[in-house]
Amino acid sequence: MNGFWWTLGKILNGAWFYDNIGDIFNYSVIVLGFIGLFYWLNWQRKFNQQAEKDPNQIK
């Protein structure tokens, strides 16, 4: 199994697209993370507003 991973690593390291990708993948992961964070925070804000309106809810 170790040989498989070394071979796969050599193939990916020598691939032409490896140099062309650059930091685009890293930046896209960061941007998607922030989009997900703000989406989640928006849902939390809605849930908090709903909880404030319902006095019988356990907080």
CHARMM internal coordinates of N, CA and C (Angstrom, degrees):
IC EDIT
DIST 1 N 1 CA 1.4478
DIST 1 CA 1 C 1.5268
ANGL 1 N 1 CA 1 C 110.47
DIST 1 C 2 N 1.3185
ANGL 1 CA 1 C 2 N 115.67
DIHE 1 N 1 CA 1 C 2 N -31.30
DIST 2 N 2 CA 1.4641
ANGL 1 C 2 N 2 CA 119.27
DIHE 1 CA 1 C 2 N 2 CA 178.98
DIST 2 CA 2 C 1.5230
ANGL 2 N 2 CA 2 C 111.08
DIHE 1 C 2 N 2 CA 2 C -63.45
DIST 2 C 3 N 1.3180
ANGL 2 CA 2 C 3 N 116.86
DIHE 2 N 2 CA 2 C 3 N -37.95
DIST 3 N 3 CA 1.4576
ANGL 2 C 3 N 3 CA 120.53
DIHE 2 CA 2 C 3 N 3 CA 178.24
DIST 3 CA 3 C 1.5136
ANGL 3 N 3 CA 3 C 112.62
DIHE 2 C 3 N 3 CA 3 C -63.82
DIST 3 C 4 N 1.3210
ANGL 3 CA 3 C 4 N 116.47
DIHE 3 N 3 CA 3 C 4 N -36.04
DIST 4 N 4 CA 1.4631
ANGL 3 C 4 N 4 CA 120.66
DIHE 3 CA 3 C 4 N 4 CA 178.05
DIST 4 CA 4 C 1.5209
ANGL 4 N 4 CA 4 C 111.00
DIHE 3 C 4 N 4 CA 4 C -60.76
DIST 4 C 5 N 1.3388
ANGL 4 CA 4 C 5 N 117.12
DIHE 4 N 4 CA 4 C 5 N -46.42
DIST 5 N 5 CA 1.4619
ANGL 4 C 5 N 5 CA 120.83
DIHE 4 CA 4 C 5 N 5 CA -177.37
DIST 5 CA 5 C 1.5214
ANGL 5 N 5 CA 5 C 111.48
DIHE 4 C 5 N 5 CA 5 C -68.11
DIST 5 C 6 N 1.3332
ANGL 5 CA 5 C 6 N 117.34
DIHE 5 N 5 CA 5 C 6 N -37.75
DIST 6 N 6 CA 1.4585
ANGL 5 C 6 N 6 CA 119.95
DIHE 5 CA 5 C 6 N 6 CA 177.67
DIST 6 CA 6 C 1.5282
ANGL 6 N 6 CA 6 C 110.56
DIHE 5 C 6 N 6 CA 6 C -65.55
DIST 6 C 7 N 1.3168
ANGL 6 CA 6 C 7 N 116.36
DIHE 6 N 6 CA 6 C 7 N -40.77
DIST 7 N 7 CA 1.4663
ANGL 6 C 7 N 7 CA 119.83
DIHE 6 CA 6 C 7 N 7 CA 178.41
DIST 7 CA 7 C 1.5177
ANGL 7 N 7 CA 7 C 110.85
DIHE 6 C 7 N 7 CA 7 C -65.65
DIST 7 C 8 N 1.3158
ANGL 7 CA 7 C 8 N 117.34
DIHE 7 N 7 CA 7 C 8 N -44.54
DIST 8 N 8 CA 1.4588
ANGL 7 C 8 N 8 CA 120.56
DIHE 7 CA 7 C 8 N 8 CA 178.07
DIST 8 CA 8 C 1.5332
ANGL 8 N 8 CA 8 C 110.83
DIHE 7 C 8 N 8 CA 8 C -61.49
DIST 8 C 9 N 1.3142
ANGL 8 CA 8 C 9 N 117.23
DIHE 8 N 8 CA 8 C 9 N -40.15
DIST 9 N 9 CA 1.4593
ANGL 8 C 9 N 9 CA 121.10
DIHE 8 CA 8 C 9 N 9 CA 177.61
DIST 9 CA 9 C 1.5177
ANGL 9 N 9 CA 9 C 112.37
DIHE 8 C 9 N 9 CA 9 C -63.36
DIST 9 C 10 N 1.3349
ANGL 9 CA 9 C 10 N 117.08
DIHE 9 N 9 CA 9 C 10 N -40.55
DIST 10 N 10 CA 1.4616
ANGL 9 C 10 N 10 CA 120.54
DIHE 9 CA 9 C 10 N 10 CA 178.33
DIST 10 CA 10 C 1.5264
ANGL 10 N 10 CA 10 C 111.34
DIHE 9 C 10 N 10 CA 10 C -66.11
DIST 10 C 11 N 1.3245
ANGL 10 CA 10 C 11 N 116.12
DIHE 10 N 10 CA 10 C 11 N -38.42
DIST 11 N 11 CA 1.4701
ANGL 10 C 11 N 11 CA 120.08
DIHE 10 CA 10 C 11 N 11 CA 179.41
DIST 11 CA 11 C 1.5238
ANGL 11 N 11 CA 11 C 109.97
DIHE 10 C 11 N 11 CA 11 C -65.78
DIST 11 C 12 N 1.3285
ANGL 11 CA 11 C 12 N 116.68
DIHE 11 N 11 CA 11 C 12 N -47.43
DIST 12 N 12 CA 1.4538
ANGL 11 C 12 N 12 CA 119.99
DIHE 11 CA 11 C 12 N 12 CA -178.51
DIST 12 CA 12 C 1.5235
ANGL 12 N 12 CA 12 C 112.27
DIHE 11 C 12 N 12 CA 12 C -68.98
DIST 12 C 13 N 1.3103
ANGL 12 CA 12 C 13 N 117.34
DIHE 12 N 12 CA 12 C 13 N -32.69
DIST 13 N 13 CA 1.4534
ANGL 12 C 13 N 13 CA 120.71
DIHE 12 CA 12 C 13 N 13 CA 179.16
DIST 13 CA 13 C 1.5254
ANGL 13 N 13 CA 13 C 110.94
DIHE 12 C 13 N 13 CA 13 C -70.00
DIST 13 C 14 N 1.3060
ANGL 13 CA 13 C 14 N 117.57
DIHE 13 N 13 CA 13 C 14 N -31.10
DIST 14 N 14 CA 1.4555
ANGL 13 C 14 N 14 CA 120.59
DIHE 13 CA 13 C 14 N 14 CA -179.44
DIST 14 CA 14 C 1.5141
ANGL 14 N 14 CA 14 C 113.67
DIHE 13 C 14 N 14 CA 14 C -93.94
DIST 14 C 15 N 1.3120
ANGL 14 CA 14 C 15 N 117.99
DIHE 14 N 14 CA 14 C 15 N 1.20
DIST 15 N 15 CA 1.4575
ANGL 14 C 15 N 15 CA 121.23
DIHE 14 CA 14 C 15 N 15 CA -177.91
DIST 15 CA 15 C 1.5282
ANGL 15 N 15 CA 15 C 109.99
DIHE 14 C 15 N 15 CA 15 C -70.69
DIST 15 C 16 N 1.3082
ANGL 15 CA 15 C 16 N 116.32
DIHE 15 N 15 CA 15 C 16 N 146.46
DIST 16 N 16 CA 1.4718
ANGL 15 C 16 N 16 CA 121.41
DIHE 15 CA 15 C 16 N 16 CA -177.50
DIST 16 CA 16 C 1.5165
ANGL 16 N 16 CA 16 C 112.36
DIHE 15 C 16 N 16 CA 16 C -69.91
DIST 16 C 17 N 1.3349
ANGL 16 CA 16 C 17 N 117.86
DIHE 16 N 16 CA 16 C 17 N -29.94
DIST 17 N 17 CA 1.4542
ANGL 16 C 17 N 17 CA 119.92
DIHE 16 CA 16 C 17 N 17 CA -177.12
DIST 17 CA 17 C 1.5192
ANGL 17 N 17 CA 17 C 112.43
DIHE 16 C 17 N 17 CA 17 C -76.28
DIST 17 C 18 N 1.3013
ANGL 17 CA 17 C 18 N 117.18
DIHE 17 N 17 CA 17 C 18 N -14.76
DIST 18 N 18 CA 1.4623
ANGL 17 C 18 N 18 CA 120.52
DIHE 17 CA 17 C 18 N 18 CA -177.73
DIST 18 CA 18 C 1.5322
ANGL 18 N 18 CA 18 C 111.16
DIHE 17 C 18 N 18 CA 18 C -61.20
DIST 18 C 19 N 1.3276
ANGL 18 CA 18 C 19 N 117.02
DIHE 18 N 18 CA 18 C 19 N -42.99
DIST 19 N 19 CA 1.4593
ANGL 18 C 19 N 19 CA 120.62
DIHE 18 CA 18 C 19 N 19 CA -179.63
DIST 19 CA 19 C 1.5195
ANGL 19 N 19 CA 19 C 111.69
DIHE 18 C 19 N 19 CA 19 C -75.56
DIST 19 C 20 N 1.3191
ANGL 19 CA 19 C 20 N 117.69
DIHE 19 N 19 CA 19 C 20 N -27.77
DIST 20 N 20 CA 1.4570
ANGL 19 C 20 N 20 CA 120.79
DIHE 19 CA 19 C 20 N 20 CA -176.72
DIST 20 CA 20 C 1.5270
ANGL 20 N 20 CA 20 C 112.46
DIHE 19 C 20 N 20 CA 20 C -78.34
DIST 20 C 21 N 1.3168
ANGL 20 CA 20 C 21 N 117.50
DIHE 20 N 20 CA 20 C 21 N -23.86
DIST 21 N 21 CA 1.4539
ANGL 20 C 21 N 21 CA 120.00
DIHE 20 CA 20 C 21 N 21 CA -178.19
DIST 21 CA 21 C 1.5286
ANGL 21 N 21 CA 21 C 110.39
DIHE 20 C 21 N 21 CA 21 C -69.56
DIST 21 C 22 N 1.2963
ANGL 21 CA 21 C 22 N 117.56
DIHE 21 N 21 CA 21 C 22 N -44.51
DIST 22 N 22 CA 1.4523
ANGL 21 C 22 N 22 CA 121.17
DIHE 21 CA 21 C 22 N 22 CA 179.40
DIST 22 CA 22 C 1.5135
ANGL 22 N 22 CA 22 C 112.33
DIHE 21 C 22 N 22 CA 22 C 59.21
DIST 22 C 23 N 1.3209
ANGL 22 CA 22 C 23 N 115.79
DIHE 22 N 22 CA 22 C 23 N -131.80
DIST 23 N 23 CA 1.4541
ANGL 22 C 23 N 23 CA 121.08
DIHE 22 CA 22 C 23 N 23 CA -177.87
DIST 23 CA 23 C 1.5204
ANGL 23 N 23 CA 23 C 112.51
DIHE 22 C 23 N 23 CA 23 C -98.62
DIST 23 C 24 N 1.3199
ANGL 23 CA 23 C 24 N 117.69
DIHE 23 N 23 CA 23 C 24 N 7.55
DIST 24 N 24 CA 1.4672
ANGL 23 C 24 N 24 CA 120.52
DIHE 23 CA 23 C 24 N 24 CA -177.43
DIST 24 CA 24 C 1.5222
ANGL 24 N 24 CA 24 C 110.45
DIHE 23 C 24 N 24 CA 24 C -59.62
DIST 24 C 25 N 1.3169
ANGL 24 CA 24 C 25 N 117.70
DIHE 24 N 24 CA 24 C 25 N -42.25
DIST 25 N 25 CA 1.4644
ANGL 24 C 25 N 25 CA 120.37
DIHE 24 CA 24 C 25 N 25 CA -179.82
DIST 25 CA 25 C 1.5211
ANGL 25 N 25 CA 25 C 110.84
DIHE 24 C 25 N 25 CA 25 C -62.94
DIST 25 C 26 N 1.3213
ANGL 25 CA 25 C 26 N 116.87
DIHE 25 N 25 CA 25 C 26 N -45.09
DIST 26 N 26 CA 1.4680
ANGL 25 C 26 N 26 CA 120.11
DIHE 25 CA 25 C 26 N 26 CA -179.58
DIST 26 CA 26 C 1.5183
ANGL 26 N 26 CA 26 C 111.30
DIHE 25 C 26 N 26 CA 26 C -62.53
DIST 26 C 27 N 1.3342
ANGL 26 CA 26 C 27 N 116.78
DIHE 26 N 26 CA 26 C 27 N -44.44
DIST 27 N 27 CA 1.4657
ANGL 26 C 27 N 27 CA 120.00
DIHE 26 CA 26 C 27 N 27 CA -179.73
DIST 27 CA 27 C 1.5243
ANGL 27 N 27 CA 27 C 111.08
DIHE 26 C 27 N 27 CA 27 C -65.69
DIST 27 C 28 N 1.3245
ANGL 27 CA 27 C 28 N 116.83
DIHE 27 N 27 CA 27 C 28 N -37.73
DIST 28 N 28 CA 1.4672
ANGL 27 C 28 N 28 CA 118.75
DIHE 27 CA 27 C 28 N 28 CA 179.90
DIST 28 CA 28 C 1.5260
ANGL 28 N 28 CA 28 C 111.13
DIHE 27 C 28 N 28 CA 28 C -68.02
DIST 28 C 29 N 1.3157
ANGL 28 CA 28 C 29 N 118.45
DIHE 28 N 28 CA 28 C 29 N -36.04
DIST 29 N 29 CA 1.4607
ANGL 28 C 29 N 29 CA 121.10
DIHE 28 CA 28 C 29 N 29 CA 176.86
DIST 29 CA 29 C 1.5269
ANGL 29 N 29 CA 29 C 110.44
DIHE 28 C 29 N 29 CA 29 C -65.29
DIST 29 C 30 N 1.3265
ANGL 29 CA 29 C 30 N 116.91
DIHE 29 N 29 CA 29 C 30 N -40.23
DIST 30 N 30 CA 1.4649
ANGL 29 C 30 N 30 CA 120.39
DIHE 29 CA 29 C 30 N 30 CA 178.42
DIST 30 CA 30 C 1.5216
ANGL 30 N 30 CA 30 C 110.68
DIHE 29 C 30 N 30 CA 30 C -65.25
DIST 30 C 31 N 1.3357
ANGL 30 CA 30 C 31 N 117.28
DIHE 30 N 30 CA 30 C 31 N -44.55
DIST 31 N 31 CA 1.4640
ANGL 30 C 31 N 31 CA 121.24
DIHE 30 CA 30 C 31 N 31 CA 179.87
DIST 31 CA 31 C 1.5190
ANGL 31 N 31 CA 31 C 110.49
DIHE 30 C 31 N 31 CA 31 C -63.51
DIST 31 C 32 N 1.3321
ANGL 31 CA 31 C 32 N 117.17
DIHE 31 N 31 CA 31 C 32 N -45.24
DIST 32 N 32 CA 1.4660
ANGL 31 C 32 N 32 CA 119.90
DIHE 31 CA 31 C 32 N 32 CA 178.39
DIST 32 CA 32 C 1.5270
ANGL 32 N 32 CA 32 C 111.59
DIHE 31 C 32 N 32 CA 32 C -63.23
DIST 32 C 33 N 1.3212
ANGL 32 CA 32 C 33 N 117.24
DIHE 32 N 32 CA 32 C 33 N -34.30
DIST 33 N 33 CA 1.4524
ANGL 32 C 33 N 33 CA 120.74
DIHE 32 CA 32 C 33 N 33 CA 176.55
DIST 33 CA 33 C 1.5228
ANGL 33 N 33 CA 33 C 111.95
DIHE 32 C 33 N 33 CA 33 C -64.31
DIST 33 C 34 N 1.3367
ANGL 33 CA 33 C 34 N 116.71
DIHE 33 N 33 CA 33 C 34 N -42.22
DIST 34 N 34 CA 1.4590
ANGL 33 C 34 N 34 CA 119.51
DIHE 33 CA 33 C 34 N 34 CA 177.96
DIST 34 CA 34 C 1.5236
ANGL 34 N 34 CA 34 C 111.47
DIHE 33 C 34 N 34 CA 34 C -68.95
DIST 34 C 35 N 1.3199
ANGL 34 CA 34 C 35 N 118.09
DIHE 34 N 34 CA 34 C 35 N -37.98
DIST 35 N 35 CA 1.4633
ANGL 34 C 35 N 35 CA 120.76
DIHE 34 CA 34 C 35 N 35 CA 176.51
DIST 35 CA 35 C 1.5289
ANGL 35 N 35 CA 35 C 109.78
DIHE 34 C 35 N 35 CA 35 C -61.51
DIST 35 C 36 N 1.3259
ANGL 35 CA 35 C 36 N 116.86
DIHE 35 N 35 CA 35 C 36 N -44.42
DIST 36 N 36 CA 1.4583
ANGL 35 C 36 N 36 CA 120.88
DIHE 35 CA 35 C 36 N 36 CA 177.31
DIST 36 CA 36 C 1.5171
ANGL 36 N 36 CA 36 C 111.95
DIHE 35 C 36 N 36 CA 36 C -63.60
DIST 36 C 37 N 1.3308
ANGL 36 CA 36 C 37 N 117.38
DIHE 36 N 36 CA 36 C 37 N -38.52
DIST 37 N 37 CA 1.4640
ANGL 36 C 37 N 37 CA 121.10
DIHE 36 CA 36 C 37 N 37 CA 178.30
DIST 37 CA 37 C 1.5232
ANGL 37 N 37 CA 37 C 111.05
DIHE 36 C 37 N 37 CA 37 C -61.80
DIST 37 C 38 N 1.3294
ANGL 37 CA 37 C 38 N 116.95
DIHE 37 N 37 CA 37 C 38 N -47.79
DIST 38 N 38 CA 1.4650
ANGL 37 C 38 N 38 CA 120.00
DIHE 37 CA 37 C 38 N 38 CA -178.65
DIST 38 CA 38 C 1.5199
ANGL 38 N 38 CA 38 C 111.60
DIHE 37 C 38 N 38 CA 38 C -69.02
DIST 38 C 39 N 1.3255
ANGL 38 CA 38 C 39 N 116.82
DIHE 38 N 38 CA 38 C 39 N -33.35
DIST 39 N 39 CA 1.4640
ANGL 38 C 39 N 39 CA 120.03
DIHE 38 CA 38 C 39 N 39 CA 175.35
DIST 39 CA 39 C 1.5228
ANGL 39 N 39 CA 39 C 110.25
DIHE 38 C 39 N 39 CA 39 C -63.48
DIST 39 C 40 N 1.3246
ANGL 39 CA 39 C 40 N 116.92
DIHE 39 N 39 CA 39 C 40 N -45.37
DIST 40 N 40 CA 1.4648
ANGL 39 C 40 N 40 CA 122.04
DIHE 39 CA 39 C 40 N 40 CA 179.41
DIST 40 CA 40 C 1.5237
ANGL 40 N 40 CA 40 C 111.09
DIHE 39 C 40 N 40 CA 40 C -65.19
DIST 40 C 41 N 1.3390
ANGL 40 CA 40 C 41 N 116.97
DIHE 40 N 40 CA 40 C 41 N -41.90
DIST 41 N 41 CA 1.4641
ANGL 40 C 41 N 41 CA 120.01
DIHE 40 CA 40 C 41 N 41 CA 178.92
DIST 41 CA 41 C 1.5228
ANGL 41 N 41 CA 41 C 111.35
DIHE 40 C 41 N 41 CA 41 C -63.77
DIST 41 C 42 N 1.3306
ANGL 41 CA 41 C 42 N 117.53
DIHE 41 N 41 CA 41 C 42 N -35.25
DIST 42 N 42 CA 1.4540
ANGL 41 C 42 N 42 CA 120.80
DIHE 41 CA 41 C 42 N 42 CA 177.04
DIST 42 CA 42 C 1.5212
ANGL 42 N 42 CA 42 C 110.46
DIHE 41 C 42 N 42 CA 42 C -64.40
DIST 42 C 43 N 1.3354
ANGL 42 CA 42 C 43 N 118.00
DIHE 42 N 42 CA 42 C 43 N -43.31
DIST 43 N 43 CA 1.4669
ANGL 42 C 43 N 43 CA 121.32
DIHE 42 CA 42 C 43 N 43 CA 177.08
DIST 43 CA 43 C 1.5217
ANGL 43 N 43 CA 43 C 110.77
DIHE 42 C 43 N 43 CA 43 C -63.02
DIST 43 C 44 N 1.3273
ANGL 43 CA 43 C 44 N 117.24
DIHE 43 N 43 CA 43 C 44 N -40.23
DIST 44 N 44 CA 1.4585
ANGL 43 C 44 N 44 CA 120.54
DIHE 43 CA 43 C 44 N 44 CA 178.82
DIST 44 CA 44 C 1.5231
ANGL 44 N 44 CA 44 C 110.95
DIHE 43 C 44 N 44 CA 44 C -63.26
DIST 44 C 45 N 1.3303
ANGL 44 CA 44 C 45 N 116.70
DIHE 44 N 44 CA 44 C 45 N -39.79
DIST 45 N 45 CA 1.4670
ANGL 44 C 45 N 45 CA 120.63
DIHE 44 CA 44 C 45 N 45 CA 177.88
DIST 45 CA 45 C 1.5206
ANGL 45 N 45 CA 45 C 110.24
DIHE 44 C 45 N 45 CA 45 C -61.49
DIST 45 C 46 N 1.3329
ANGL 45 CA 45 C 46 N 117.30
DIHE 45 N 45 CA 45 C 46 N -42.92
DIST 46 N 46 CA 1.4669
ANGL 45 C 46 N 46 CA 120.89
DIHE 45 CA 45 C 46 N 46 CA 178.72
DIST 46 CA 46 C 1.5188
ANGL 46 N 46 CA 46 C 111.43
DIHE 45 C 46 N 46 CA 46 C -64.39
DIST 46 C 47 N 1.3248
ANGL 46 CA 46 C 47 N 117.51
DIHE 46 N 46 CA 46 C 47 N -41.36
DIST 47 N 47 CA 1.4641
ANGL 46 C 47 N 47 CA 121.09
DIHE 46 CA 46 C 47 N 47 CA 178.91
DIST 47 CA 47 C 1.5254
ANGL 47 N 47 CA 47 C 111.01
DIHE 46 C 47 N 47 CA 47 C -66.33
DIST 47 C 48 N 1.3257
ANGL 47 CA 47 C 48 N 117.11
DIHE 47 N 47 CA 47 C 48 N -37.81
DIST 48 N 48 CA 1.4670
ANGL 47 C 48 N 48 CA 120.10
DIHE 47 CA 47 C 48 N 48 CA 178.68
DIST 48 CA 48 C 1.5194
ANGL 48 N 48 CA 48 C 111.09
DIHE 47 C 48 N 48 CA 48 C -66.92
DIST 48 C 49 N 1.3233
ANGL 48 CA 48 C 49 N 117.84
DIHE 48 N 48 CA 48 C 49 N -39.45
DIST 49 N 49 CA 1.4552
ANGL 48 C 49 N 49 CA 120.75
DIHE 48 CA 48 C 49 N 49 CA 176.66
DIST 49 CA 49 C 1.5243
ANGL 49 N 49 CA 49 C 110.90
DIHE 48 C 49 N 49 CA 49 C -64.06
DIST 49 C 50 N 1.3153
ANGL 49 CA 49 C 50 N 116.35
DIHE 49 N 49 CA 49 C 50 N -40.34
DIST 50 N 50 CA 1.4666
ANGL 49 C 50 N 50 CA 120.67
DIHE 49 CA 49 C 50 N 50 CA 178.57
DIST 50 CA 50 C 1.5310
ANGL 50 N 50 CA 50 C 110.01
DIHE 49 C 50 N 50 CA 50 C -66.09
DIST 50 C 51 N 1.3110
ANGL 50 CA 50 C 51 N 118.08
DIHE 50 N 50 CA 50 C 51 N -37.67
DIST 51 N 51 CA 1.4614
ANGL 50 C 51 N 51 CA 121.30
DIHE 50 CA 50 C 51 N 51 CA 179.96
DIST 51 CA 51 C 1.5246
ANGL 51 N 51 CA 51 C 111.35
DIHE 50 C 51 N 51 CA 51 C -69.31
DIST 51 C 52 N 1.3257
ANGL 51 CA 51 C 52 N 117.39
DIHE 51 N 51 CA 51 C 52 N -33.50
DIST 52 N 52 CA 1.4622
ANGL 51 C 52 N 52 CA 119.92
DIHE 51 CA 51 C 52 N 52 CA 178.18
DIST 52 CA 52 C 1.5298
ANGL 52 N 52 CA 52 C 111.54
DIHE 51 C 52 N 52 CA 52 C -68.02
DIST 52 C 53 N 1.3084
ANGL 52 CA 52 C 53 N 117.52
DIHE 52 N 52 CA 52 C 53 N -30.71
DIST 53 N 53 CA 1.4557
ANGL 52 C 53 N 53 CA 121.46
DIHE 52 CA 52 C 53 N 53 CA -178.56
DIST 53 CA 53 C 1.5290
ANGL 53 N 53 CA 53 C 112.65
DIHE 52 C 53 N 53 CA 53 C -79.10
DIST 53 C 54 N 1.3291
ANGL 53 CA 53 C 54 N 118.11
DIHE 53 N 53 CA 53 C 54 N -21.00
DIST 54 N 54 CA 1.4564
ANGL 53 C 54 N 54 CA 122.40
DIHE 53 CA 53 C 54 N 54 CA -177.29
DIST 54 CA 54 C 1.5351
ANGL 54 N 54 CA 54 C 109.30
DIHE 53 C 54 N 54 CA 54 C -106.86
DIST 54 C 55 N 1.3381
ANGL 54 CA 54 C 55 N 118.28
DIHE 54 N 54 CA 54 C 55 N 101.18
DIST 55 N 55 CA 1.4769
ANGL 54 C 55 N 55 CA 120.08
DIHE 54 CA 54 C 55 N 55 CA -176.87
DIST 55 CA 55 C 1.5262
ANGL 55 N 55 CA 55 C 113.34
DIHE 54 C 55 N 55 CA 55 C -72.50
DIST 55 C 56 N 1.3176
ANGL 55 CA 55 C 56 N 119.56
DIHE 55 N 55 CA 55 C 56 N -18.11
DIST 56 N 56 CA 1.4522
ANGL 55 C 56 N 56 CA 121.77
DIHE 55 CA 55 C 56 N 56 CA -178.77
DIST 56 CA 56 C 1.5187
ANGL 56 N 56 CA 56 C 113.38
DIHE 55 C 56 N 56 CA 56 C -84.37
DIST 56 C 57 N 1.3022
ANGL 56 CA 56 C 57 N 117.50
DIHE 56 N 56 CA 56 C 57 N -3.49
DIST 57 N 57 CA 1.4564
ANGL 56 C 57 N 57 CA 121.74
DIHE 56 CA 56 C 57 N 57 CA -177.90
DIST 57 CA 57 C 1.5375
ANGL 57 N 57 CA 57 C 110.04
DIHE 56 C 57 N 57 CA 57 C -78.79
DIST 57 C 58 N 1.3058
ANGL 57 CA 57 C 58 N 115.91
DIHE 57 N 57 CA 57 C 58 N 140.09
DIST 58 N 58 CA 1.4693
ANGL 57 C 58 N 58 CA 121.09
DIHE 57 CA 57 C 58 N 58 CA 178.27
DIST 58 CA 58 C 1.5243
ANGL 58 N 58 CA 58 C 108.37
DIHE 57 C 58 N 58 CA 58 C -75.99
DIST 58 C 59 N 1.3071
ANGL 58 CA 58 C 59 N 115.72
DIHE 58 N 58 CA 58 C 59 N 130.03
DIST 59 N 59 CA 1.4790
ANGL 58 C 59 N 59 CA 120.08
DIHE 58 CA 58 C 59 N 59 CA -178.81
DIST 59 CA 59 C 1.4955
ANGL 59 N 59 CA 59 C 110.35
DIHE 58 C 59 N 59 CA 59 C -115.96
END
COOR INIT
IC SEED 1 N 1 CA 1 C
IC BUILD
